């Protein structure tokens, strides 16, 4: 499997696991230092909070990749397959439009905050980099939804879980 395919397949999952692991370790260190050593580490709480925010947006992109976002499935159940495919396309195009809209304005907000030079209180990180997850996350969501559209029209979403597993084993 090529490097690009591996990155495409595992990008959100790896980042979420790494961010969540670091967040748990930092939170554990904060609790340990506060209640055992009577020392408060303000920086660990701040970094954990920032990681949590990034984790939320990356997890939303991961949900979009696996088509696990909340959606109305009634159309899929009552319409014939070829009509529901088009209704799903309209829904996905609206989702992409919304994601790109939020990404555009999120970029503007992040750039405005960078322009003001605002820093986080404890670690002194530029807050614009923290806010950058909004445009990054929503562009990633739009990309994953677009990948889902392509997969749907190629017929790849019609595979059973067993067929998907067999196909993945053959590719790997």
N, C-alpha and C positions, 0 to 999 in steps of 0.2 A: 504494500500500500504506500502511495506517495506521501511525502511530508505534508503537502497541502491538503490532501484528503484526511489525514490524521488530525490536522489542526481544525479542519472544518467539522469533523465528527466529534471532537472532544474539547473544543475551545472553552465553551461555557462550563462544562462539567469540571474540567481541571481547575479553572479559575475559581469556581465556587467552592470546591473542596479546599484549595489552598487558602482562600480568604476566610472560610469558616473555621478551618483548623487554627490559623493564626489568631482569629478573633477569640476562639475558645481558650487558647493558651494565654493570651493577654488578659482576658477576663479572670482566669484562674490565678494568674500572677497578681492581679489587682486585689482580688479577694484575700489571697494568702498574705500579701504584704500589709493589707489594712487590718485584718483580724488577728494575724499571728505576730507580725513585727510592729504593728501600730504605726505604719508608714503609709501614707496615701500617695499613689503614683497617678497623678492627673493625666499624664501623657498616655498611659495604657488605656484608660477609659475613652479618651478622645479618639485615639487611633481605632479602637474597637468599634466605636460609633460610626466612624467614616467607613470602615470595612463593611459594616452591616448595611449601610446605604448602598455601597457598590454591589454588595451581594444581592440585594433586592432587585436592582436593575439587571444584573447579569442572569439572575434566576428567571426574570420575566422573559428575557431573550431565549433562555433555555426552554421555557414552557412554550414559546412560540415555535421553536425548532421542532419540538416533539408534538406540536398541535394539541397542547393540553390547556390552553387558555379557555376561560369560560366562554361558551358560545351557544347559540340556539341550534340544537340538533333536530328540532322538530321538522325543519325543512328537509333535512337529509332523510328522515324516516318516512315522510308522506309523499314526497315528490319522486318521480322516476330518477334514476341515476344521472342521466344526461342533463336534466333540469336542475337537479340539486348541485351538480358540478358547477353550473353557471351561477347559481345563487351563491355558492361558496366563493366563487371568483369575485363577485361584486362585494361580498362581505370582506374578503381579504384585501381587495383594492381600497376599500374604505379604511381598513386597519392600517395599510401602508401609508395612505394619505395622512391619516391622523399622526402616525409615528414620525413621518417626515416633518409635519407641522410642528410637533412638540420638539423635535430635534433642532429645527431651525431656531426657534425661540429659546431653547435651552442653550444653544451655542451663543446667542446674543447675551443671555444673562451671564454665562460663564466668562465671556470676554469682558463684559462690563465690570464684573467683580475682579477680574485680573487687572483691569485698567485702574481700579481704585487701590489695588495693592493690599487688599484685606488679607490678613493672616489669621490662622487658627490660634486660639489663646494659649494652649499648652505647648504645642510642638512647633508653632510658627510656620506651618505649611501654608502655601498660597491657597486660599479658599477657592480660587478659580479652578484649580486642579481637582478639588473635591466635587465641585459642581459640574465638571466636565463629564461625569458619568451620565448626566441626562442626555446630552446629544449622542454620546457614544452608545449608550444602552438603547436608545430609540432607533438609531441607525441600524444597530445590530438586530433589533426586533423587525424592522422593515426588511432587512436582508433575509432573515429567517422565514418570514411570511412569504416573501417572493420565492424562496427556495421551495416552500410548500406548494405554491401555485404550480411551479414547474413540475414538481413530483406528482401532483394530482393529475395534470394533463398528460404526463407520461404513463400514468397508470400505476405508479409505484406505491401509492397509498392504498391500493386495493389488495395488496399482498397480506396474507395472514401473518401472525407473529412468527409462526414456524417457518414460513417462506422467507420472511425477512432475516431470520436467524441463519437459515441455510445459505442465503445470498451473502450475508456478512462473512460467514465462515469461508465460502468460496473465494471472496475478494481478499481476505486477510491471509 
